Amino acid sequence: MDFLTVFILAIGLSMDSFAVSVGFGIAEQKITFGHAARISFSLAFFQGSLPVFGWFMGIEIREYFETVDHWIAVILLLFLGFKMIIQSVKTSGKELASEIYSWKHIITLSIATSIDALVVGFSYALASTSNILSGALIIGAVTFFFAMLGIRIGKDVGDKFGPKVEFLGGIILILIGIRILIQHTFIRA
């Protein structure tokens, strides 16, 4: 995938983390920069590393799915996109940040918001994308940025933006899924 596609994908994937971060900022108006950076690093670490694990899993089984790999990638991205949209309607920032200083809670949220990144890594392997490490670094960096921004916004504006941003992340994943479908259906045909 080209840099622009990976960057847009990273933005879409980071929206879960952004929404969680807005919740952290809402829950703790006096959060320190250091604690915000630790939360953001945790979110970015899992968001950036799980695509690599997904990629290795996908590489192991790619040969069995090569004729339908793009369909699997599209279905997974569409599923994740719609899931994010539905979840954005059901949740608010205050529900997401009940235990801001618990590392167990922070790591659990970091993993939970990164499951979609694992699936994207799996999709990378099925799409024969070999440059997963640079993609993972971009995803991690973008997630860190958006997590820090989310905490700041949460402190400033409250819980109005969290679900809307997750909704936008879902739309981005759906659009990337549609792009893969178009590329494999019309361009390679």
TORNUVO-180087 format. One record per residue: x, y, z of N, C-alpha, C, CB in turn. Coordinates in pm, whole numbers, plus 32768, in hexadecimal, padded with zeros to 4 digits. Glycine has a CB too. Example, Ala and Ser with C-alpha at 12.3 -4.5 7.8 and 13.67 -1.06 7.14 Angstrom:
BEGIN
85277DC7830C84CE7E3E830C85287EB6830C846B7E418389/85057F1F82C485577F9682CA850A8003831385807FC4823C/
//
This chain:
BEGIN
80547F8A80008000800080008058807C80007FA180008079/802980E37FC08074815F7FBD806681AA8042804581B77F47/80BE820D805780C2825680D7803C829680F7812F82C180D4/7FFD82D680957F7F831C80AE7F1382BB80DE7F4F8364802F/7F0A824680A07EA781E280C97EC381B281577EA8816B8069/7F42819881767F65816C81FE7F4681DA82637FFB81458205/7F64825582407F4A82C6829A7EB482D582B47F848349825F/7E6482CC824C7DD282D6825C7D9F825F82AE7D8C82DB81D3/7DD481E982937DB0817382E17DD4818783737DF780F582A9/7E4981C0838D7E7681DA84177E16823A845C7F0582148418/7DE8829E84157D8682FC844F7D0682B284737D68837183EE/7CD6825F84177C5C821384327C6C81B784AA7C3581C183B8/7CDD817284B27CF4811685217D04816085A67D7080C28506/7D3A81D785A27D548220861E7CD7826086597DBC828B8606/7C69825C86137BF0829F86457BB7825D86C27B8682A185D8/7BC281D986CF7B9A8198874D7BEC81CC87C17BA980FE8742/7C6F81D287AC7CC9820488147CAD829788317D5B81F187EB/7C9082E287CA7C6F837087DB7BF3837E88327C5983B48752/7B8D832F88137B10833788607B28831188F37AA582DA8823/7B7882A8890A7B9A828089937BE682F189D87BED81FD8994/7C42832F89907C91839B89C97C3C841489ED7CFE83C58968/7BDA8432899A7B7D849E89BC7B39847B8A407B1484B4894A/7B1383FD8A507AD583D08ACC7B3283E18B437AAC833F8AC1/7BB383C28B327C1383D78B9D7C1C846A8BC27C9E83A28B75/7C1F84C08B5E7C26854F8B787BAB85848BBE7C3B859A8AF8/7B37854C8B9C7ABA85748BDD7ABB85468C6E7A40853A8B93/7AE884CC8C847AE484918D0A7B4584D68D6A7B0583FD8D03/7BB685028D377C1A85418D8E7C4685C68D537C9484E38DA3/7C05862F8D7C7C2386B48D477CB086E28D6E7BBD87178D7A/7CEB86A98DD67D6F86D38E047DDB866B8DE47D6D86ED8E9B/7DC986218D7C7E2B85BB8D557EB085FF8D327DF885678CDC/7F1E85C58D5E7FA185FE8D427FCE85D68CB6800985D08DAC/802D86228C81806486038BFD80A485788BFE80CB866E8BD2/80EE85598C69813184D78C7280CF84638C6F818384D08CF0/8061846F8CB97FFF84038CBA7FB883FB8C327F9784188D2C/7F9C846D8BF67F5F846E8B707FBD842A8B0B7F3F84FE8B43/804084458B1680A184088ABA80A883718ACF812D84478ACD/80A183428B4D80A482B28B688027826D8B2F80AF82978C00/7FB482AA8B417F3982738B097F44826E8A707EBC82C78B34/7F7182DC8A357F7D82E489A37FE2827F896F7FA683728979/8051826C89B780B4820A898C807A817D898F8131821189E5/802F815E89F87FF180D98A027F9380C1898C7FA680CA8A88/7F3F812389707EE2811789007F2E8108887C7E85819188F9/7F97815A88697FE5815787ED803480D587DF804381CE87E6/806C80A4884E80BA8029884980657FB4881780F3800988D4/7FEF7FA388507F9C7F3288277F627F49879B7F2A7F1C888B/7F3E7FC5877C7F097FE386F77F737FCB868B7ED6807586F0/7FF17FE486AC805C7FD0864B80927F42864580CB802C866A/808B7EF986B580C67E7386B580647E06868A80FB7E53873F/7FE57E1786A47F867DAD867E7F7A7D9785E77EFE7DCD86B6/7F8C7DFD85927F8C7DDF85027FFE7D8084DB7F967E6084B2/806F7D8B852080DF7D32850280BA7CA18525815F7D5D8551/807C7C8D859980507C0685BF7FE77BD2855C80167C06864D/7F897C2885357F247C0084D37F627BDD844D7EBF7C6E84C0/7FC87C288426800E7C0E83A880507B8583AB80777C7B838D/80967B64841780D67AE18421806E7A70841E81297AD784A2/7FFC7A86845F7F917A21845A7F5E7A1183CB7F1C7A4784B9/7F4B7A8183877F197A7E82FD7F7B7A3E829C7EF97B0882CF/7FFC7A5682AE80637A1C8257805D7983825D80EF7A4E8280/8044794E82D4804178BD82E67FD0787B82978032789C8379/7F6278C282837EF0788282407ECE78C281B97E767889829A/7F1E7923818C7EFF796C81117EEE791180987F6C79D180F5/7F4478AF80897F3E785A80127EB7781380047FAE77F48016/7E7377FC80717DF277B8806C7D80781580417DD2777B80F5/7D99789880487D2E78F9802F7D4D795B7FBF7D13794580AC/7DB579427F6F7DE279A57F0D7D7679CB7EA87E5A79717EC4/7D1D79737E867CB879967E227C4879ED7E5A7C7C79197DE7/7C3979EC7EDE7BCE7A3C7F1B7C047A9E7F837B6679E27F5B/7C887AB57F827CC47B077FEA7C8B7B947FF17D587B107FD4/7C727BD17F7E7C3D7C5A7F7F7BAF7C5D7FB87C3E7C947EF2/7B627BF47FA17ADA7BEF7FD97ADF7BE780727A8C7B777FA0/7B3D7B9880A57B4C7B8D81367B757C1481717BB47B20815B/7BD67C5681307C037CD981607B907D3D815E7C787D0D810C/7B447D3E80F27AD37D9B80E67A6B7D7E81527A937D92805A/7A477D00816279E27CDB81C67A0F7D03825279C47C4481C0/7A8E7CE782737AC07D0B82F77AC07DA1830D7B4C7CD4830B/7AED7DEE82AA7AEF7E8082B87A617EB982C17B3A7EC08242/7A067E858270797C7EB48278793E7E9282FF79277E768206/79587E18832E79257DEF83B179587E4B841F794C7D5D83CF/79DC7E63841F7A157EBA848579E07F49847A7AAD7EBB847A/79D37F7A8401799E800083EE7911800F842279A18025835C/78BA7FB083FF78307FB6843078297FA284C777DA7F4C83EA/78827F4C84FC78877F37858D78AB7FB885D578EC7EC985B0/790D8001859F7934808085DC78C280E585D579B080B98596/787A80E88567780A81458559779C812585BF77D0814184CA/777A80A685CB7714807D862B7741809A86BA76F37FE7861C/77BF807C86D777F48094875D77F6812A877E7881805A876A/780E817D87197811820D873177888243875A7841825686B4/77208201872E7698822B8752767581FF87E0763281F286EE/76B1818F880D768C8154888F76DB81888905769C80C28888/775281C488F177A881E4896277BD82798972782D819F8953/77EA829E89E7781583278A01789C83238A4477AD83748A5A/78E383918A42796983988A7B796D83758B0D79A184208A67/790A839C8B5C790D83828BEB790782EC8C09789A83C98C31/78C382A08BB778BD820F8BCB794581CF8BB1785281D18B70/7996820C8B5A7A1581D18B347A8681EA8B977A3D82048AAE/7A7782498BF17AE882728C447ACF82658CD87B0C83008C25/7A9681F78D017A7181E78D8E7AE981D18DE97A1281748D9C/7B5681998DB77BCA817A8E0A7C4981AE8DC87BD480E28E24/7C5782318DBF7CC4826E8D737D4F824E8DA67CB283018D72/7D5F82348E277DE5821D8E5D7E05818A8E6F7DF382648EE1/7DB081308E457DC880A18E517E0F806F8DD27D4380538E68/7E8C803B8DE17ED380078D6C7E8B7F918D2F7F607FDF8D93/7E4C7F428D827DFE7ED18D4E7D917F058CF07DBF7E7E8DC2/7D4E7F6E8D197CE47FA98CC87D1E7FE78C477C9780158D19/7D8E802E8C537DCB80708BDF7DF880088B797E4280C78C0B/7E3A7F9D8BA77E6A7F368B4B7DF57EEB8B0C7EC97ED48B93/7D8F7ED08B5C7D187E8E8B267CD97EE28AB87CB27E728B95/7CCB7F648AD07C937FBD8A697CF07FC589F07C7C80498AA3/7D737FC48A097DD37FC9899A7DC57F5089407E627FD289D0/7DB77EDC897B7DA57E62892D7D1D7E6288E77DB27DE48987/7CB57E8889317C2E7E8888F77C227EE688807BC87EAF8962/7C637F5988887C5B7FB888187CB67F9087A57C7F80438846/7D0A7F2B87B97D6A7F0287527D467E81870B7DF17EF3878F/7CD97E4387317CB27DC686EF7C9D7DDD86597C2F7D8D872E/7C647E5086367C537E6F85A87CD97E7985617C047EF08598/7D417EA885A67DC67EAF856A7DFE7E2385507E267EFE85C5/7DE07DC485A87E087D3985937DCA7D0585127DDF7CE1860B/7D4B7D2185007D047CF684887D3C7D3A840C7C6D7D138495/7D5F7DB984187D9A7E0083A77E217DC183827DAC7E9683C8/7E717D9D83E57EEF7D5983C97ED97CD583817F3C7D40844B/7E727C8D83AB7E4C7C1183697E277C2E82D77DD57BCD83B3/7DDC7C9A82C27DB47CC2823B7E2D7CE981E87D517D368240/7E8E7D2D82247F0B7D5081DF7F4B7CD381A57F6E7D968240/7F537C6981F67F927BEE81C87F447BB181547F9D7B88823B/7EC17BB3815E7E6F7B7980F37E7A7BCB80737DDD7B70811E/7E947C4D80817EA37CA4800D7F337CA67FDA7E767D32802F/7F887C4E801080147C417FE980637CC17FFE801E7C197F58/80437D0A8066808F7D83808881057D5A80DE80367DEB80D2/817C7D7880AF81F37D4780F482307DAC8155825A7D1F8091/82087E28815182477E8E81A381F57EAB822182597F0F8153/81DF7E488272818B7E5582E881CE7EA9835581697DCD831F/82527EA2836182967EEA83CE82897F8183C083297EC383D3/829C7FB68349828C8047833881FA806E834D82BD807582AC/819F801B832081118035833880EF803583CC80BB7FCE82F0/81297FD5841581107FCC84A58148804684ED814F7F4C84DE/81BE807584C481F780ED850181A1816984E78284810584CB/816F8174846E811781E5844C809681DD849F80F681E683B4/805D816684A97FE2815484F77FFA817985897FAF80C284EB/806A814B85C2808A816B864C809F82008663810681218677/80E882428608810382D2861680828323860A8168830085AC/8030830185A97FB2834A85977F57833486107F6A831C8515/7F5482BB86447F02829E86BA7F3382ED87327F04820886DA/7FB682F487477FEC834287B67FC083D387AB8086833A87BA/7FCE840C87357FA58497871F7F1184AB873F7FC284C1868E/7EBC845487087E2C8464871D7E03844887AD7DE0840A86BF/7E4A83EF87F07E2B83D4887D7E4C844E88D37E7A835888B0/7EC0848A88BC7EE3850489067E7F857488E77F73853188E3/7E5E858188687DFC85E788407D7585CB88807DEE85EC87A6/7D4E854D88847CCD852888BE7CC4854989527CB4849488AB/7D2F852F899B7D2F85518A2A7D2085E88A3B7DB285208A6F/7D69863489E97D6186C789F17CD386F689CF7DC787088991/7C9A86C189677C1386E989407BAF86C089AC7BED86AB88B9/7BC0864889E37B67861B8A4E7B68867A8AC47B8E85908A7C/7BDE86AC8AE67BE9870D8B547BA187908B317C7E87298B73/7BA387B58AB27B6F88378A897ADA88398A667BBC88678A15/7AAB87D58A207A2487E089E779C087788A1B7A2C87D58954/79ED871E8A6D798D86BD8AA27974864A8A44790C87018AC2/790486078A5878EC85888A13789C8594899278A5852B8A6D/789986068952784B861588D7788E85D9885D782E86A588BE/791685D88859795C85AE87E07981851B87DB79D685FD87D1/799484D8884C79C5844F884D797A83F187EF79BD841988D6/78F783E2880078AD838987A878AC83B68716781F837C87D8/78AF843886FC78AF846A867279318446862C78988501866F/799F844B86757A20842A863A7A288395861C7A9284548698/79F58342867579F282B2865C799C829385E279BD826686D8/793182DD85D078DB82D1855B792D82EE84DD786183318565/797C835A84E079D1837E846F7A37831184537A1884038489/7A7282D784BC7AD0826984AA7A8F81F384637B07823C852F/7A1381D5848579C98169844279B5818683AF794381548484/79938202838F7982822983037A05821882B6795282BD82F9/7A76823F82F37AF8823282B17B17819F82947B6682708308/7B00814682F47B1A80B782DC7AC18080826D7B048066835D/7A4380AA826A79E8807E82007A1A80AD8178795980B28219/7A47812A81707A79816080F17AF7811680C27A9781F58100/7B4E80F3811E7BC580A580F87B9C801B80C67C288099816F/7B3A7FDD81077B067F5D80D87ACE7F67804C7A9C7F2A8137/7A847FD180317A4B7FE77FAC7ABA7FFC7F4679EB80607FAC/7B2480457F6E7B94805B7F137BD77FD67EEF7BFB80BB7F54/7BEC7F7F7F507C287EFC7F357BCF7EAE7ED67C3D7EAC7FB8/7B4C7EB17EED7AEE7E6B7E967AF77E9E7E077A5E7E7B7ECB/7AFB7F227DF67B037F5D7D707B877F377D2D7AF57FF77D78/7BF57F3F7D787C777F1D7D3F7C7B7E8B7D107CE67F357DA5/7C467E2F7D5F7C4E7DA27D3B7BE37D787CD67C427D4C7DB6/7B767DC17CD17B0C7D9B7C757B1D7DDA7BEC7A867DC37CAF/7B407E5A7BE77B417EA07B677BCE7EB67B317AFC7F237B75/7C2E7ED07B867CB37EEE7B557CFF7E707B2D7D027F3C7BBE/7CF27E057B7A7D397D877B5A7CEC7D2F7AF97D537D387BD8/7C707D517ADD7C1F7CFD7A857C477D0A79F47B8E7D1E7A93/
//
